[in-house]
Amino acid sequence: MAVQVQHVLQVLEQLAPSSLALPGDPVGLQVGSPELEVERLMVALDADPRTVTKALYHNCQLLVTHHPLIYRPLSRVHYHEPVGSAVQQLCAARMAHIAVHTNWDCAPGGINDALAEQIGLEEVRPVGSGAQVPMFKLVTFVPMEHLDAVLDRMASEGAGEIGLYRRCAFYHPGTGTYEPQPGSHPYRGAVGRREHAAEMRLEVLVPEHRLQAVIQAMLQTHPYEEVAYDVYPLHEPKRYPIGRVGRLPRPMRAEELRAYLAERLGNPHVRLYGKPGALIRTLMVVGGAGGDYLHEARAAHADALLTGEVRHHHTWEAWARDLVLFEGGHRETELPGTRALAERLREALPSDQVEVLFAESI
């Protein structure tokens, strides 16, 4: 039995919430229908005509790519133009297309975490600008014997995540009181009789994009017929920086590091801008077009920045900031994260219902 596109969208929303996408980035379902059934899908970097043809050859019903196919509203679809050709092929084959772009750049385990791992960075941490997600504190009141079950269910939907820690919560004992009315079915007590119950006040942090799912999980698991809970908006949003900075396995001179990066990325044409003899201990990575993050690399106390592609002014700006800049290739710096996305989908989707393929970009 196949899954539907909307189920894949739900899984992707957990891996790379759309709220993490930078302003104006067209992520999500770009072609197709949420109700379309999927027995085989392909993950790739781009939805170019050749990749669409490859997905068709493998009888895929869904193509998931890092780069959106449609960046801006189309005024026309001409079959002889690259975007029009890809759209035409997708529509003719009734194949859906989903883009997971800057939301996967910012997400934990996404493009830049995978790139840092590919390079072998140690003590990696998120740095710089990126997405900002409104946060809420959800408070409810639970009998002690049901505390763990309710908290576990809420945590499974994304509540209580702080940095590298999950299931973070605070609870404290108290007393709740109520008087059941006719027609009610109280968990404890009797109709018409005032009751006092020992309860735990349970508090968890929840990002905006998971709030409704967490509330529903709480309501489904809570033993009470009527659940009391409060939702407090927090002043400071949660930041999901796009960049990652980490320590190299060992200090290297810039020219030696260029050769190391070329081997790790599988790209002999990695370019170096800056002092070839500079000693590099810490490296910031931003896959794709990340030349604008030189200032943030300096603020993070990185000795160098690795990105996919740069513009001319980035090359002299790196010199001016006394940073070393490496241009590793747009494809080469984002391919590890795209491959990681395919692996995460294989883990999250039922293998007996849908097959996940990965296409090296061409």
C-alpha positions as CSV (number, residue, x, y, z in Angstrom):
1,M,0.0,0.0,0.0
2,A,1.5,3.4,-1.1
3,V,1.6,6.5,1.0
4,Q,0.3,9.9,-0.1
5,V,2.3,13.0,-0.9
6,Q,0.7,14.7,2.1
7,H,2.2,12.1,4.4
8,V,5.7,12.8,2.9
9,L,5.0,16.5,3.5
10,Q,4.2,15.8,7.1
11,V,7.5,13.9,7.6
12,L,9.4,16.7,5.9
13,E,7.7,19.2,8.1
14,Q,9.2,17.4,11.1
15,L,12.6,17.2,9.6
16,A,12.8,20.7,8.1
17,P,9.8,22.8,9.3
18,S,8.7,25.3,6.6
19,S,8.9,28.0,9.3
20,L,12.7,27.7,9.1
21,A,12.7,28.9,5.5
22,L,14.1,32.3,4.9
23,P,11.7,35.0,3.8
24,G,10.5,34.6,0.2
25,D,11.9,31.1,-0.2
26,P,9.3,29.0,-2.0
27,V,9.5,25.7,-0.2
28,G,6.9,22.8,-0.1
29,L,4.8,21.3,-2.7
30,Q,5.4,23.0,-6.1
31,V,3.8,20.6,-8.5
32,G,1.2,17.9,-8.0
33,S,-1.5,17.0,-5.4
34,P,-1.3,16.1,-1.7
35,E,-3.6,13.1,-2.4
36,L,-1.3,11.6,-5.1
37,E,-0.1,8.1,-4.1
38,V,3.6,7.5,-3.9
39,E,5.3,4.0,-4.1
40,R,8.7,5.4,-5.1
41,L,10.3,8.8,-4.7
42,M,13.6,10.3,-5.7
43,V,15.7,12.8,-3.8
44,A,18.0,15.1,-5.7
45,L,19.7,18.5,-5.6
46,D,17.8,20.0,-8.5
47,A,14.6,19.4,-10.4
48,D,16.3,20.0,-13.8
49,P,14.9,18.3,-16.9
50,R,17.5,15.5,-16.8
51,T,16.8,14.7,-13.2
52,V,13.1,14.6,-13.9
53,T,13.8,12.3,-16.8
54,K,15.8,10.0,-14.5
55,A,12.9,10.0,-12.0
56,L,10.5,9.1,-14.8
57,Y,12.8,6.2,-15.9
58,H,12.7,4.8,-12.3
59,N,8.9,5.1,-12.2
60,C,8.9,7.6,-9.4
61,Q,5.7,9.4,-8.4
62,L,7.4,12.1,-6.4
63,L,10.6,14.1,-6.8
64,V,12.0,15.8,-3.6
65,T,14.8,18.4,-4.3
66,H,16.8,20.8,-2.3
67,H,16.5,23.6,-4.8
68,P,13.0,24.8,-5.8
69,L,12.1,24.4,-9.4
70,I,9.8,27.5,-9.4
71,Y,11.6,30.4,-7.6
72,R,9.1,33.0,-8.6
73,P,5.6,33.0,-10.1
74,L,5.6,31.8,-13.7
75,S,4.0,34.0,-16.4
76,R,4.2,31.2,-18.9
77,V,5.3,27.6,-19.3
78,H,7.2,27.2,-22.5
79,Y,8.3,23.6,-23.2
80,H,11.5,24.6,-24.9
81,E,12.7,26.5,-21.7
82,P,14.4,24.5,-18.9
83,V,11.9,25.3,-16.2
84,G,8.9,24.9,-18.5
85,S,10.3,21.6,-19.8
86,A,10.6,20.2,-16.3
87,V,7.1,21.4,-15.3
88,Q,5.7,19.9,-18.5
89,Q,7.4,16.5,-17.8
90,L,6.1,16.5,-14.2
91,C,2.6,17.3,-15.1
92,A,2.4,14.9,-18.1
93,A,3.6,12.1,-15.8
94,R,1.4,13.2,-12.9
95,M,4.6,13.3,-10.8
96,A,4.7,15.6,-7.8
97,H,7.6,17.9,-6.8
98,I,8.5,19.1,-3.3
99,A,11.3,21.6,-2.5
100,V,13.1,21.6,0.8
101,H,15.5,24.6,0.5
102,T,16.6,27.1,3.2
103,N,14.5,25.2,5.8
104,W,16.9,22.3,5.3
105,D,19.9,24.6,5.4
106,C,18.9,25.8,8.9
107,A,17.4,22.6,10.3
108,P,19.4,20.4,12.6
109,G,21.0,17.6,10.6
110,G,20.5,19.5,7.4
111,I,22.7,20.8,4.7
112,N,25.3,22.5,6.9
113,D,25.5,19.9,9.6
114,A,26.0,17.3,6.9
115,L,28.7,19.5,5.3
116,A,30.5,19.9,8.7
117,E,30.4,16.1,9.1
118,Q,31.7,15.6,5.6
119,I,34.7,17.9,6.4
120,G,35.3,16.2,9.7
121,L,34.8,19.2,11.9
122,E,34.7,18.7,15.6
123,E,32.8,20.6,18.4
124,V,30.3,21.9,15.8
125,R,27.9,24.6,16.7
126,P,25.3,26.8,14.8
127,V,26.3,30.4,14.2
128,G,25.2,33.5,12.4
129,S,21.8,34.6,11.1
130,G,19.0,32.4,9.9
131,A,15.4,31.6,10.8
132,Q,13.7,32.9,13.9
133,V,10.7,30.8,15.1
134,P,8.2,32.2,17.7
135,M,8.2,30.1,20.9
136,F,5.5,29.2,23.4
137,K,5.4,27.8,26.9
138,L,2.7,25.2,27.3
139,V,1.5,24.5,30.8
140,T,-0.8,21.7,31.9
141,F,-1.8,19.9,35.1
142,V,-1.4,16.1,35.3
143,P,-1.9,13.4,38.0
144,M,1.6,12.2,39.0
145,E,0.9,8.6,37.7
146,H,0.3,10.0,34.2
147,L,3.2,12.5,34.1
148,D,5.7,10.5,32.1
149,A,3.1,9.2,29.6
150,V,1.9,12.8,28.8
151,L,5.4,14.2,28.7
152,D,6.7,11.4,26.5
153,R,3.8,11.9,24.0
154,M,4.3,15.7,23.9
155,A,8.1,15.3,23.4
156,S,7.4,12.9,20.5
157,E,5.7,15.8,18.7
158,G,8.6,18.3,19.3
159,A,8.0,19.8,22.7
160,G,10.9,20.3,25.2
161,E,13.8,20.5,22.7
162,I,16.6,22.8,23.9
163,G,19.8,22.6,22.0
164,L,21.1,19.1,21.9
165,Y,18.7,18.0,24.7
166,R,15.1,16.6,24.2
167,R,12.2,16.0,26.6
168,C,13.2,19.1,28.6
169,A,10.5,20.1,31.1
170,F,9.8,21.5,34.5
171,Y,7.2,20.1,36.9
172,H,6.1,20.9,40.4
173,P,3.4,19.5,42.8
174,G,0.2,21.3,43.6
175,T,-3.5,20.8,44.3
176,G,-6.3,21.1,41.8
177,T,-10.0,21.4,42.7
178,Y,-13.2,20.9,40.8
179,E,-16.8,19.8,41.2
180,P,-18.1,17.4,38.5
181,Q,-21.5,18.3,37.0
182,P,-24.3,15.9,35.9
183,G,-23.3,14.2,32.6
184,S,-19.6,14.4,33.4
185,H,-17.3,11.4,33.8
186,P,-14.5,12.5,36.2
187,Y,-11.2,10.7,36.3
188,R,-11.3,11.0,40.1
189,G,-14.3,11.9,42.3
190,A,-18.0,11.8,41.9
191,V,-20.7,14.0,40.3
192,G,-21.9,16.8,42.6
193,R,-19.1,16.3,45.1
194,R,-16.2,18.8,45.4
195,E,-12.9,17.1,44.8
196,H,-9.3,18.0,45.6
197,A,-6.6,16.2,43.5
198,A,-2.8,16.1,43.8
199,E,-1.4,17.2,40.4
200,M,1.9,18.1,38.8
201,R,2.2,21.4,37.0
202,L,4.0,20.5,33.8
203,E,5.8,23.1,31.7
204,V,7.4,22.6,28.3
205,L,8.8,24.9,25.5
206,V,7.1,24.4,22.1
207,P,8.0,26.1,18.7
208,E,5.2,27.7,16.9
209,H,5.1,25.1,14.0
210,R,4.7,22.2,16.5
211,L,2.2,23.9,18.9
212,Q,-1.0,22.4,17.6
213,A,0.5,18.9,17.2
214,V,1.8,19.0,20.8
215,I,-1.5,20.2,22.2
216,Q,-3.4,17.4,20.4
217,A,-0.9,14.9,21.7
218,M,-1.4,16.2,25.2
219,L,-5.2,16.0,24.9
220,Q,-5.1,12.5,23.6
221,T,-2.8,11.2,26.4
222,H,-4.1,13.2,29.3
223,P,-6.5,11.1,31.6
224,Y,-8.9,14.0,32.3
225,E,-12.2,14.4,30.4
226,E,-11.6,18.2,30.4
227,V,-7.9,19.2,30.3
228,A,-6.8,22.6,31.7
229,Y,-3.8,24.1,30.0
230,D,-2.3,27.5,29.3
231,V,-0.2,28.7,26.3
232,Y,2.1,31.6,26.9
233,P,3.9,33.4,24.0
234,L,7.6,34.1,24.8
235,H,9.3,37.4,24.1
236,E,12.4,35.9,22.4
237,P,12.0,33.7,19.3
238,K,14.2,30.6,18.9
239,R,17.0,31.1,16.4
240,Y,18.0,28.5,13.8
241,P,21.3,29.8,12.4
242,I,22.2,28.8,8.8
243,G,26.0,28.5,9.4
244,R,28.0,25.9,11.4
245,V,31.5,26.5,12.9
246,G,33.8,23.8,14.2
247,R,37.4,22.9,14.9
248,L,39.5,21.1,12.3
249,P,40.9,17.7,13.2
250,R,44.3,19.4,13.4
251,P,45.5,22.9,12.5
252,M,46.5,23.3,8.8
253,R,48.0,26.0,6.6
254,A,45.4,27.4,4.2
255,E,47.0,25.7,1.1
256,E,47.1,22.4,2.9
257,L,43.5,22.8,4.0
258,R,42.5,23.6,0.4
259,A,43.9,20.2,-0.7
260,Y,42.1,18.5,2.3
261,L,38.8,20.1,1.3
262,A,39.3,19.1,-2.3
263,E,39.6,15.5,-1.2
264,R,36.7,15.6,1.2
265,L,34.4,17.2,-1.2
266,G,35.5,15.3,-4.3
267,N,36.2,18.5,-6.1
268,P,39.8,19.1,-7.3
269,H,39.0,22.7,-8.2
270,V,38.4,24.1,-4.7
271,R,39.6,27.7,-4.7
272,L,41.4,29.6,-2.0
273,Y,41.2,33.3,-1.5
274,G,43.5,34.8,1.2
275,K,46.9,34.0,2.6
276,P,48.1,30.5,1.5
277,G,50.3,30.3,4.6
278,A,47.6,31.3,7.1
279,L,47.1,28.9,10.0
280,I,43.5,27.6,10.1
281,R,42.2,26.0,13.3
282,T,38.4,26.8,13.1
283,L,36.3,26.7,10.0
284,M,32.8,28.0,9.3
285,V,30.7,26.3,6.6
286,V,27.7,27.5,4.6
287,G,26.7,25.3,1.8
288,G,25.7,26.8,-1.6
289,A,26.1,30.6,-2.1
290,G,27.3,31.8,1.3
291,G,29.8,34.5,0.5
292,D,27.7,37.0,2.3
293,Y,28.5,35.3,5.6
294,L,32.1,36.6,5.9
295,H,31.1,39.1,8.6
296,E,29.4,36.3,10.6
297,A,32.5,34.0,10.2
298,R,34.6,36.8,11.7
299,A,32.1,37.3,14.5
300,A,32.2,33.6,15.3
301,H,36.0,33.8,15.6
302,A,36.5,31.4,12.6
303,D,39.8,31.5,10.8
304,A,38.2,30.7,7.5
305,L,34.9,30.2,5.7
306,L,34.0,27.4,3.3
307,T,31.1,27.9,1.0
308,G,29.9,26.7,-2.4
309,E,30.3,29.8,-4.6
310,V,31.3,33.4,-4.2
311,R,31.2,36.7,-6.1
312,H,34.2,38.9,-6.9
313,H,33.6,41.3,-4.1
314,H,33.7,38.4,-1.6
315,T,37.3,37.6,-2.6
316,W,38.7,41.0,-1.7
317,E,36.4,41.3,1.3
318,A,37.9,38.2,2.7
319,W,41.4,39.8,2.5
320,A,40.1,42.9,4.1
321,R,38.6,41.0,7.0
322,D,41.8,38.9,7.4
323,L,39.9,35.7,6.7
324,V,40.6,32.8,4.3
325,L,37.8,32.0,1.9
326,F,37.3,28.7,0.3
327,E,35.0,28.2,-2.7
328,G,34.2,24.5,-2.8
329,G,31.4,24.3,-5.4
330,H,27.7,24.8,-5.0
331,R,26.9,21.2,-5.9
332,E,29.7,19.7,-3.8
333,T,28.9,21.6,-0.6
334,E,25.2,20.8,-0.8
335,L,25.3,17.2,-2.0
336,P,26.2,15.7,1.5
337,G,23.1,17.3,3.0
338,T,20.9,16.2,0.1
339,R,22.1,12.7,0.6
340,A,21.4,13.0,4.3
341,L,17.8,14.1,3.5
342,A,17.3,10.9,1.5
343,E,18.6,8.8,4.4
344,R,16.3,10.6,6.8
345,L,13.3,9.9,4.6
346,R,14.2,6.2,4.4
347,E,14.2,6.1,8.2
348,A,10.9,8.0,8.6
349,L,8.8,6.4,5.8
350,P,7.5,2.8,5.9
351,S,9.9,0.8,3.7
352,D,7.2,-1.7,2.8
353,Q,5.1,1.1,1.3
354,V,7.5,3.5,-0.4
355,E,11.0,3.2,-1.8
356,V,13.4,6.2,-1.5
357,L,16.0,6.7,-4.2
358,F,18.9,9.2,-4.3
359,A,20.2,10.8,-7.5
360,E,23.6,12.3,-7.7
361,S,23.2,15.6,-9.4
362,I,24.4,15.8,-13.0
